[in-house]
């Protein structure tokens, strides 16, 4: 899995496509902190439904056992909190204080298809965080957390607990747990070859015979290793 901390999400999506998986990219999510765009960790899922006025009242913030708080306190070291906010951004799905608690607990990152609150804090937080935007409104106005560690949809991608989340400048992708080993191995091999191809293109080689590589170029690549 170490290779997944090096290879790009672009390469990973190619490897997943080769295995028949076309819907693995979480569209529309961007990194909050430009200096912390590299994300890698096991998914810890959290699911929300629309809030309801008679239940989601400000007083519930006094409850330490509120599902959102319990979820945050359950995320383990190296896990990525992945929030199903149903793509709704009118209210935030998480704020800076809870995100800071996750960083202290050793979480590997946060991903939501909703919004973050206190974005100024997220922009400097030493933790990879990806969202669909920002909102000043507390989550109670739109979201009610009902489950964690269950299958969810995030940005229209199916995420199961234990799947591996990878993020970089291009965005976030999800790798099914059972494919992690083979995807990591083949992605690294793909990038090593593509670095050689890029070098040849920079040297002036035409695309024909170079990209994709013909037998002659592949032999030159093997000899260069």
N, C-alpha and C positions, 0 to 999 in steps of 0.2 A: 504493500500500500504506500510505501515511501515514495514511489515514483509518481503517485498522484499529487504530491506536493510540488512537483516540478513541471509536469506536462500541462499543456493548455486545455481549457475547456473545449476549444475548437477541435483539438485532436481527440479528446474524449468523445465528443458527439459523433465524430466519424467512426470511431470504434464501436459505439453503441448502434449506429446505423447499420454497420456491417453485421451486427447480431440481430437485426430486425427491429430495433427500438427507435422510433421516430419522435416520440414525444417525451423528451428528457430535459429540455431547456426551459427554465422558468422565465418566461418572457416578461420584460418590463421592469425588472428589478435592477437597481444600481447600488453600488457601494456608497455608504455614508462617508467614510473616511478614505480619501484617495491614497493614503499611505498604508492602509490595511485592507487591500483588495484580495489577498490570497486566503482562501477559505478551504478547510479540509476537516471533515469530521463526520461522525455517525449521527444520523438524524434522531432527534428527540422531538416527537410531534405534539402539537397542541391544536385543538379544534375549537372554533367558536361558532356560535349561531347568532342571529340578530338579538340585540338586547330588548328587554321589555320594561316599560316604565314602572310597573308595580314591583319589579324585582331588582332591577339595576339602579339602585338609588345610592347617593354619595355615602350613606352610612355603612355600606358594605366594605368600604375601604378600611374600616376598623377591624375587619375580620381577617386574622392572620391565616386562616384556613380557606380563604377564598380560592377557588380553583386556579386562578392565574398565579397567585402567590405560591400555592403548593406546587404547581408545575415548575416554576422558576427554581424553587428549592429542591426539586427532584432531578434537575439536569446534572449529569455527572461530568467529570473532567474529560475533555476531549470530544464532548457531544455538541452538536449544533441544534439550537432550538429552532424548529421550523413551525411557523404559525400559519394556520389556515384562517385567513381573515376574509375569505370569500371574495377577494379582490376589492373590498370596500375601503375607501380612504377618507371618508368624511370625518371619522374619528380614528385616533391612533390605536394600534394594537399593542403597543409597548412604549414605555418611557425610559428616560435616561437612568433613573435610579435602579429600576429592575435590570436594565442592561448592565449597569455597573456591578450589581450583585452577581450576575452571570459571569462577568469577567473575573471577579474575585474567586468564584467557585471553580474556575479553570475551564469554563466552556470554550469551545472552539469557534463559536460565532452565533449569529442570529440571522434568520431569513424569514421574511413575511411578505405576502402578496398584498398587504395593507400598508399603512403608514406608521412612521415613528413620530413620537412626540419629543420635544426638546432637541430638535435636530442639531442645534449648536453644540450640544454635549456629545452627540453621536459623531460629529465631524472630527472630534479629538479623542474619542474613546479608543483605547488600545485593544480593540477587538474587531474582527471582521463582521460587519453588519450590512445586510442587503435588504432594501425595501422598495416599494412602489412609489414612495414619496413621503411628504411630511404633513402633519396635521396638529394644530394646537389643542384639539378637543380630546378629552379623556375617553378611554375606551368604552366606558359605561354608556355613552351616547349611542353606540352602534354595535358593540360586541359583547357577547357573554360567553366566557370560556366554559365548556361543558366536559371536555375529555382531554386527556393527554396519553401518549403512547398508543394511539390507534391509527389506522390508515386514514390519511387526509388527502385533500387536493390543495396544492399551493401553486398559484399561477397556472392553473389548469394541468398540472402534472401530478400524477399519483405518487405520493410519498408514503412509504411504509417505515415503521420504526426499525432502525438498524441499517437502512439504506445509507449510502455514502454521498454526502454533499460536497461538491467542489465548486469554488468560485474564483474568478479572476477578473481582469479588466473587461472581458466580454460578457460576464454575467455568471449565473449559477446553473449547474446541471446536477441531476440526480442519477447515481449509479445503483442499480439493484444489487443488494448485498452478494447474491450468488455469482455475480459477474465481475466483482471487484478485482480479483486476482488476475484473470485473463485480460481484462481491459487495461489494467495498470501495466502489465508486461508488454502487450502489443502497442500501447500508446507510446511507451518509451522507445520501442523499436521504430515506430513510425516517425517520431520526431528526430531521432538520430539520422535516419535516411533523408528526411526533409531538410535538415541542416546541410547535408552534403549537396542535395539538389539546389538549394538556395545559393550555395557557394558557386555552383556551376552557372546558374542563371546570372549571378553578379559578374561572372567572368565573361559573359556574352553568349553563352549557349542558347540556341533556339529552344522553344518548348518541345518541338518534335524530337523525340528520343531522350528528352531530359525530364519532362513532366507531363505524363508519367514516364518513369525511367525505362529505357529499353535494356536488353540483356547486356550490352556493352557498358552502359553506365552502371548497372548493378554490379558488374564484375569489377569496375574501377572503385566502386564504393567498398566492396569486400576487401579489395587489396589495400585500401587506405585505412582499414581498421587495425 
